[in-house]
Amino acid sequence: MSKVSEEIIQESAQVRLDNYLRTVAHLGHVEISVTKFEESLSFYREIMGLEVTEIDGDRAYLRAWQDYDHHTLVLKAANVSEVNRVGWRVATKESLELFETQLTKMNIEFSWIDGGSKKALGDAIHFTSPSGIPIELYWEKELFVTDDPKLKSPLPSHPSKYPARGVSPRRFDHVNFMVDDVQKEQQWWTELLGIHHRYFVQNKEDIRLGSWLSRTNIAHEIAFMRNGNQNGGIFHHLAYYLDSPDELLRAANIMAENGIKIEWGPGKHGTSGAQFIYVFEPSGHRVEIWTGGILMFAPDWKPIEWPAGVGELGLEMWGSKPPESYFTYGTKLGK
């Protein structure tokens, strides 16, 4: 074999390795601004049953009882309710530099955030998607550790005890955004960040109504829905996961008894197979509480199409109709 051929093979192998390493590993957290900080904090802590890791000035850091990280949700007191950042952990320590190279090649503006300047995070890269979704990539993040006997679990696999307070979800699950062009947004996230496209819905005009993506084997970690107003990207909801349908019905009762508006549900999505309710927290962000959902293990998974004829079953199997707000309302995207 000639020297030139060996160099070509080595270069090709390096490109494949770089592409393998230049991926995200999983969804890490979402940061949201809230106009009613104390009321929203009370909602997430007392009604949702999340644990508060710490409160630092105008920010609160929260997690579900089996979230291993320092936080999966950040609340920031502000004059506008919006999503400030969606955090993804990358596949390896080297991934951040590979993303820097790729973002530069694509002429995508980005900024480095020094480790320690954000609570519990190491170095990070900030940039936005074509629809304006604010993204954060990081490798290092502090784990949740406690010696508080009220929180510390005797079970080594559990970072904290099951709180039995409010809804008490097991873990942070996913985020959802409404965008003008679902197909374009989905392709960008899949090609740049390596997030697998799992299933999608088309209408009679062959327009993409929704796409659901995940890097792990859960049904989705991020989703894109078509914005019915066609006026740009907005934040649709954040979601937490429960273990069983009876816990979901309990959650619906908890919401009703505490005066929290249930926008839709209980229902069941045909696409993911998950049962759900959607509620609004005091500052106007939509929150989904759900259970179930398909798991995917095939490395060569092909996205499943839900065509117009069965699309309604994909949205809701049991026949209930979502309100118009479900397709038009969301909170703003931060800069």
N, C-alpha and C positions, 0 to 999 in steps of 0.2 A: 504494500500500500504506500502510495506517495505521501510525502510530507504535507502537501496541500490537502489531500483527502483526509488525513488524520486531523488537520486543523479544522476542516469543515465539520467533521463528526464531533469533535470536542466542542466547537462553537454551538452546534445544534443541541448537544446534550446540556450545555450550560443554559441555553435559552429555555429548554424544557424544565430544568431545575428551577430557574428563576420564576417561571410561570407557576410552578407548583408551590413555591414559597410565597409568591406574591398573591396571597389570598387572606381573607379574614377567617377566624376560627369560630367565632360565635358572637351573637348580640350581647353587649355588656350592660348598657344602661341607657336611660333617656333623661335628659335635663329639661325641665319645663319651668317657665315663669308663670306665676300665679298672682292674680290681683287681690285675692283674699287669702293671704298667707296663713293666718291662724286657723281660718275655717277649713282651708284645704288640708293643712297639716293634721287637723283633728279628723277629717274624713279619712285620710290615708292611714292614720295611726289607730283610731278608735273604731271606725266603721269597716274599713278594709282589713284592719288587723296587721298592718305592716309594722316592722320594728324600726325605730329611729336609732341609727348608729350614732349620730351626733347632730347637733345644731350649731352652726358657726355663723354668727351674724345674721345676714338675711337669707341664709341657705340652710336647708334641712336635708340630710342624707338618710335614705330609707332602703329597706330590703325586706323580702319575704323570708319566712323562717328557714327555708333550705336554700336560699341564695348564699353562695359561699363568699362572694365578694363583699367588700366594705359597703357598697351600695349598688342598687340597680335603678334607683330613682332619686333625682335631685329636684327639690323645690326651691325656687328663687323668688323672693318677694319683688314685685314689679308693678308697673302701671298698666301693662298689657299682658294678657294670657297668650303665650306662644311657646313653641318648642325651640329650645336653644341649641341642642346638640343631641345626636344619636351616636352612642359610643359602641365601637366594635373592637374586640380584641383581635389582633392579627395572629397569623399561624406560627411565626417564629420571631425572635429578636431581630433577625436580619430583614424581616419583611418590611419594616418601616422605610429602610433605605431603598429597597426595591420599589416601593410605592412612590417614593420621592422621585426616583428616576423616571418611572412611568408617567407620573403626573406632569413632570417637566416636558416629556416627549409629546404629551397630549395638549400642552399649553393650558393646563388647568391651574388656576391660581390656588396656592396653598400656603399655609404658614406652620412653622414648627412651634410647639408649645413646650417649654422646658419642664422637665420632671420636677415635681414639687410645687409648681405654681398653681396646680389644681389639686384639690383634696384627694389623697390616696392614689394619684396617678403618676406614672413615669412620663417620659417623653411622649408627645403625641403630635399627630398631623391633623390640621383642620382644613377642610375644603367643602364645597357644596356640589350637589348633583345638578343635572340639567334643569330640574324643576325647582331648584333652590333649597333642597333638603340639607340642613347643616350636619356634616359628618365629622366624627372624631375617630381616628385610628390610634391604638395604643398597644403596647406589649405588657408593661408592668402595671399592676393594680393590687393594692393591699387587700388581703383576705380579711374577713371578719373574724376577730378573735375576742373572746370575753372570759373573764373570771367571775362574772356576776352569777351567783347561784340561781337567781331568778331566770337567767337566760341560758346558761351553759347546760348543754345536754349531756347526759351520761353516755350517750351513744356516739362513738367516734365519727360515724358517718354523717351526723347532724351538726351543723355549725351552731345551731341554737335550738331550744325547745320549741315544740308546737305551742303557740301562745293561747289557743282557744279563746281568742278575743276578736270579735267582729267576724269578718269573712275568713280570715286566716289562710290566704292562698299559699300554696307550696313554693311557687317560684315565679319570677318574671318570665313572660312568654314571648311577646312580640309587639311590634309597632305597625301602624297602618297610616298611609298617606293618600290623599286624593290629588291627582295630577291631571293635566289636560291630555297628555299622550301616554297612555299606560305602556304600550308596546315599546316605545322609544326609551322610556325610563327603565323598564325591566331589562332591556338588552344592555343598557349602560352599566347597571349594577352587576349583571352577570359577567359581562366581559371584563370590567375593570376589577371588581372585588371578588370574583369567583363564587358568587352566591347562586346556588342552583335554582333554576326555574322549575317549580313543582306542578302547578296546574293553573289554568286560565279560563276565562269566560269570554265568548264572542257574542255579539248581537246579530240580528238579521242582516244588518248592513256590513257584517264582517269587521266591525270595530271592536277593539279590545276593551272590555268593560272592567276587567280585573286580572291581576297576576299576583301569585303568591310564591314567595321564595324563601329558601332556608339554606344555610351552610351545614347545619347539623341534620339529624334525621327526623326532627319534628316537622309538623305540617307546614309551618312557616315561621320565620323570624321577622320578616318584613313583607308588607303587601302594598300594592298600588291599586287604587280604584279610580275609575274615570270621574272627574269632577263634573257634576251636572251643570254647574254654572260656567264651565270653561273659562275661568278667570285666574288660573295659575295654581301652584301647589299650596296645599293646606294640610294641617295635621288632623287626621281622622280620629285615631285613638291609640292608647297604650293598653296592654292586656296582661293579666295575671292568671295563673293556672291553678285549678282546683283538682282534687283527686277523684271526685265522683259526682254523679248527677244529684244525689241527695244533698251534697254540700252546695250545689248550685241553687237548688230550691231554697235552702236555708239562706243563701246570700240574697235571693230575691226578697225574702221576708224581712231580712235585716234592712235592706234598702227602703222598703215600703214603710217599715216602722220608724225609720229615722228621717222620713221626709225627703229622701233622695229620689229624684226623678228617674224612672226606668223608661228609657226611650223605646226599647224593643226587647222582646223576649219574655219568658224563656222560649227558645227555639233551637233549631238544629241546622247547621250548615251542611249541605250535601257534599260540598267540595272537600272539606276537611274531615267531616264526620263529627265535628265538635258541637256540643251543646253550649248555649250562651245566654247572657243578658248584657245589654248595654245601658250604662247609666251616665249621668253627668255629675261631676264633682263641683264644689261650690264656685270655683273660678272659671267654669265653662268647658274644661277639657272632658272629652268623652273617654270612659273607661270600660273595657270589656272584661267580663269575668267568664271564664269558660273551662270546660272539662272535656276529656276525650281527645279525639283527633288521630288521624292516621300517622304511622311512623314509616319512614322510607330508608331502606338499607342498601339498595342497589347502587353501585357506583356509576352505572350507565343509565340512570333513571331518565325517562323521556317525559317531558311535560304533558300532562293530561288535558285535553281540550274538552270544555263543557260548551257545546254549541247552543245556538239560540233555542232549540226545541226543548232542552232540558236545563237551561240556564237558571230558571226559577227554582228548580229543585236544588241546584247548587247553592243558591242563596239561602233557601229555607225549605227543608223537607216536609215540614208539618203544615204548611199552608198559610201561616200568618204573613201579613204584608208589612214590610218596613215602612216607617213614615217617610215623608218627603225629605225631612231634615237629614236622614241617614245618607242621602246622596248629594246633599248640598252644603251641610254645615260642617265646619271644622275650625280649629284655632290657627293662628298665624304661624308662619315659619320665621324664626329669628335670623338675624344676619350673622 
